[in-house]
Amino acid sequence: MGRKILKKPEVLAPAGTLEKLKTAILYGADAVFLGGEAYGLRSRAGNFDFAEMKEAVDFAHAHNAKVYIAANMVTHEGDEKGAGDFFRTVRDIGIDAAIISDMALMDICASEAPGLPIHLSTQSSAANYETLNFWKDEGLERVVLAREVSMEEIKEMQEKVDVEIEAFIHGAMCISYSGRCVLSNHMVHRDANRGGCAQSCRWKYGLFDMPFAGEKNMVGAGEEGIEEKFSMSAVDLAMIQNLPDLIEAGVDSLKIEGRMKSIHYVSTVSNVYRAAVDSYCEDPDNYVCKQEWIDELWKAAQRELATGFYYQVPTEHEQLFGPRRQIPQYAFVGQVLEYDPETQMATVQQRNNFKVGDQIEFYGPGMRHHEEVLTQLWDENGEEIEAAPHAMMICKMKVTEPVKPLDMIRKRR
């Protein structure tokens, strides 16, 4: 018997702004998820108004990609006002599905905007096949799994459930179960479950031993010479070395976290997972996870990386405390706007400082890369300059190999 035909999973990337959405799609994402101006869990991300949403949908559909909207807040009294109009509008704009956790919003979406598919948010903590069957019976097309689900549990779900499964493969992990946290509410009066998370788990904390009134002895972080021993901050998730397990388990959508991350991050991570998924699905028997993919991920800013709950319950080694074990070695410095092949001149937009003499790397979709030393630089008026210190300034540089508009530029730190 031959090998069963694998279904290629969707690579799903975050889109915190219109620029990030276009970047994610151009760098390989099959679908993106964004937030509107209401009902989401990222009030501080660059959420989309309806006009931007329409442009996003038009761009995505022109590139054979899908757009999902996160409307995954926990609804309190009054929060649901206007939801019917909201869901009807996003449906008519062409949004491909709404990601929802609250049953009240689901009911409003289903009744007020028929035809708009609903995906269950990870916020709803779907962690067993009975739960998935319940949501399928309720009419949902897809379930975004709780991040606490193991690989063995996913395999069991696929054997017993006929509903699309979406699972996280890369990005930040929440220290609380499926994001159900009230630390932010308690500490700064920002409701994490209604879009205002202050990421209190990422703060540095000290541990105080106070056996007697008025006496204190700090034994945690923050005092000179004392190692930081206690932290609630988890390392990030990365499944780049374990993608075959997810694909073989039949996961339909591979989700990258990070609507508040930069275009450098979105382009890098989308590029890598696109290459890895394509490589495995084209020839699974001879697939090898390339070291260059792992190295590429470490060029984008992130925390240390681990496999989350997929293979074991995380230990202290999957927590952030003490000195960093690995630090990204590259900084994002610019983006190509134009390239003239006759003169080999690239017009670029500065995003961080760079100067003549820097070792820079250009990269683009399809894992195109080349490095060179920057030898000459001009401003947009043609005046030769030694450095590009001003944010978003336009510069010109001669390059040794062809580049393309929307290619990115990094330099070694």
N, C-alpha and C positions, 0 to 999 in steps of 0.2 A: 504493500500500500504506500502511496505517496504521502508526503507531508500535507497536513490540512492547510488550506489557504487562509492566511492571516488577514484579518480586517485591520487596515491601517488606522490607528487612533488619531483623533483630532488633537492638534497642538493649540492650546488655548492660552492666550497671553493677556496680561493686564493692559488697560488703556486709561490712564489717569487724565490724559488730555488728548486733544485732536492730533497733536504732533506725535505723541506716544502711540496712539492708535495706528496712524499711518506707518510709523516706524516698525511696529510689531508685525504688521501685515507684510510689509516689504521685506522684512527679515525672516519670514517663513511661517508666521502664525496662520492657522486655518480659521481661527475665530478669535475674537477679543471680547472682553467684558468691561463695561464702563458703568459709571454712576450718573444718575440724573440729579436734579437739584432738590429732590426729596426722596424719602423712603429708603435711603441707602445707609451703609455703615462707615462711610469715609467722608465725613463732612468737610475735612480739610484737604481732600484731593481736588484736582481740577475738574469738578463735576460739569456735565454737559447740559447746556440749555437745549431747547428743542431744535433751534436752528443748527447748532453744532452737531446734534444727534443726527439730523437729516444729512448733513455733509458726511458724517462718519459712516452712516449706512450706505450712502451712494458710493463712497470710496471703497468700502469693504466689498459690497456686492459686485462692483466693477472688477475687483480682484478675486472673485470667487471665494470670499471669506464671509463669515457670519458675525453678527454683533448681538451680544446678550447684555441686558441691563440688570444690575444688582439693585433689587428693592427688598433688601433682606433685614430691615430693622425689626426690632421687637416693638409692636404697636401698643402705645398707651392710649387712653381715652383722648380723642380729638386728633390723634396722629393720622387717622384714616381719612380725614376730610380732604376731598378733592382727588382721592385715589382713583375713582372711576374715570374721571376726565384724564388723569395722568396716564393710566394704562391704555385707554382708547387712543390717546395721541401717539404714544410710542408704538402701538400696534400699527396705526395708520402710517407712521413714518417708515415702518419696515423693519423694526427691531425683530430679531429672530426668536427670542425667548426672554422671559423675565425670571430672574433668580430670586425666590421668595422663601422666607422662613416662617412668617407669621400666618396662621390659618385665616385670620380676618382679611388680610391683604390677598391671600389666595382666592378666597370666596369673591371678593370684589373684582379681582382680575378676571376670574372665570365667568362671572355673570355680566360684568360691564364691558369687557373687552374680549368677547368670544373670538377664538382664532389665534390668540396670542399664547403660544406654548408656555408652560410653567416648569421651571427646574427647581428642585428643592435645594435650598442653601445648605452649606456645611453647618451653618448656625443651628440647624435643627437636629444635629447629632444622629444621623442615620448610621447605625453601626451593626445591623443584623438583617438577614434576608426577610424576616417577617415584616420589619419596618418598610423595606423597599416594596414588598408586595402590597402593603397598605397604601402607600403613596401611588403606586401604579393603579390600584383600584379607584383611587380618587381622581385619576385622569392625568397625572403628571407624566411627562415624557422622559424626564431624566432626574436622577438623584445625585447630588454632590455629596460624597461620603464624608462622614466625620473624619478628622485627621488622625483619630486614635485607632482606626481600623487596621488590622494586620493583613498581610498578603494572603494568609490561609483563609481568613474570613472573606476576602474578596473572591477567592476561588469558589467558596461555598455559595456566595451570593449568585455568581454567574451560573452555577448549576441549577439553582432553584428559583431564579427570578428572570423575567423577560422585560427589563426596563433598562434604559441607558444608564451607564455608570460613569461618573466623572470623579477623578481622584487628583489630589495635589501631587506635584512632582518636584517643585522647586520653590523656595522662598521662605518667608518668616513663619515660624511656628508660634502659636499662642500657648501661654503657660496654663491657661484655663481650659476646661473641657469644651472643645468646639467653639471657643470664643465667648462662652457664657461667664462674663467677668463683671464684678462690681467694684474692683479696686479703684478705677478711675472715678466712679461716682462718689466713692467714700472720700478720696483724697483731694480731688479738685472740682467736684460737683460737675463732671462731664460724663454724660451717660454713654458708656461704651456700646450698649446695645441699641442706641439710637443715633450712632454716628459720631460720638464725641470722644472716643478713646484717647486718653493721654499717655497710653503705653506705660502705666505705672510699673509694670513688671520689668521694664527695661532700665529703671532707675537703679542707682547704686545704693545699697542699704548697709547700715552698720548694725552689728549685733551687740547689745549692751547687757552686761551681767550686773544686776542691781539687787544684791541680796539684802541690803539694809536701806532704809529710808535715807535719802540724801547722798548715798554712795553710788557711784557708777564706775564701771570699768569697761571700756569699749574693746571688744575682741573681734570685731569684724572689719569692714572696709572703712577707709577714709582717714585713718590715723597713720602718720608717717612710719614706715618700717613694718607695718602689720599687713600681712597678706589678706586679700579679699577672699573669704572662705564661703560666703553664702550669697546665693543669687537666685532669683526667680526667672532669669532671662534664658530662654532656650536658644540653642544654636539653630541655624537655618536648615531646611530640608533640601536634599539633593539626591535625586534618583538616577543621575546620569549613568552610573555604573550598574544599575539594576533595571534599566528599561525593559529588557526582554521579559522579566517576570511580569511586569504590568501588561505588556502587550499580549503575552501568552495567556494571561488571566482574562483577557477579553475586555479590558477597560476601554471605554469608548472615547473618553476625552481626558487628556493629560494637561492639568492646570498649573500654570505658573502664577505665583502670588506676586503682588507688587504694584498696585495702582499709584502709589506715591513714590515709586522709584524713578530714576532718570531714564532718558532715552538711551544712554550708554548701557545701562543695565538691561533694559527691555530688548534692545537690539542684540546684545551679546547672548543673552540666555535664549531668546527665540531662535537665533542663528544656530546655536549648539544643539538644541533639542530637535530642531528641524532636520539637521544633518544626521543625528543619531537615529531618529525614527525612520527616516528614509533608508538609511543604510541597513538597518535590521530587517525591515519589511521587504527590501529588495533581495536579500540573501541571508536569511536567518541562520542557516547552517554554518556559514563562514563569517558570521558577524564577530567583530572585535570592537570593544569600547576603546576608542583612540585616546591616547594620552593628550593629544592636542586639544580635544574637546574639554577635558578636565582642566588643562592649563588655561584655556580660553575663559572658562567660567571664573577662574581666579583673577582675571584681569578686571572684572567688575567688582565694585564695592559690595561686600557682604560680610556676614559673620562666618564663623567656622561652620562646616557642613556635616550633616549626618543623615541617616535614613529614617529618622522619626520613629514611628510605631510599627513600621512595616514588618520588621523582623524580631523586634524585642521591645520591652518597655524601656524607654530611655533611662540612662543612669546619670551619675554625676558628670560623666565624660561628655554628655550632651547638654551641659549647662555652661553658661559663660561666667567664669570667675577666674581671678588671677590674670597673669599675662596672656596676651593673645598668642595662640599657637600657630596661626598663619595669617598673613596680612597681604591684601591685594597690592601688587607692585606697579600698577598702571593708573594713570589719571586721564580722564576724558578731557580733551582740550579743544576740539572743534569738529565741524561738519563741512563736507564739501558742498558747495552750491553749484559750481560750474567747472567744466574741464575743457580746455582747448587742446586737442591732440596735435595741432600743428606747432604750437609753441611749447607744449607740455606744461602749460600754466594752469594751476588749480586756484579757483576763487573759493575761499573758505570763510566760515563764520566762527569767530573765537567763542569758546565756552569757558575756558580756563587759561591762565597765563601759559604762554610758550615763547621760545626765543630761538634765535639763530644758534646752532650748535647742539640743539636738543636731538636726541634719538627719538624719532616719532614712528608710529605705526598707523597705516591706513588699513581699514577693513570694511567689507561690505557684505551684502547678502550672498549666500552660497559659500560662506567661509573663505571669501577672497581676502588675502592679506599680503602686505609687503611692508618692510621697514626701510627707513633711510635716515640719514642725518640731514636736518634742515640747514641748508647753506646760505640761502638768500630769502628775504621777506620784504614785501612792499605793502603799503597801505592802499586804500581804495583810490587814492589820488595819484598813485604811481610813485610816491616817495619811498625810497628805500629806508627800512627801519630795522632795528636790531631785535625788537621784541613786540609781542602783541599783548599789552597789559589790560586792555579795556574790554569789559564784558560785551559780547555780541558784535564787536567791531569786525569789519570786513577786511580781509587781507588777501594777498596773492602770493603764491609760492611756486617755484619750479619743482616738478616732481620727476623721479627717475622712471616710474612706471605709470601706465594709464590708471586713472581713478574715475569714479562715476558720481554724479550728483546724489546726495544723501549718504555717501560713504562717511564713516566716522574716523576721527583721528584721536589717537592716544599718545601719551609719552610715559616713559619710565619715571617713577617718582624719584 
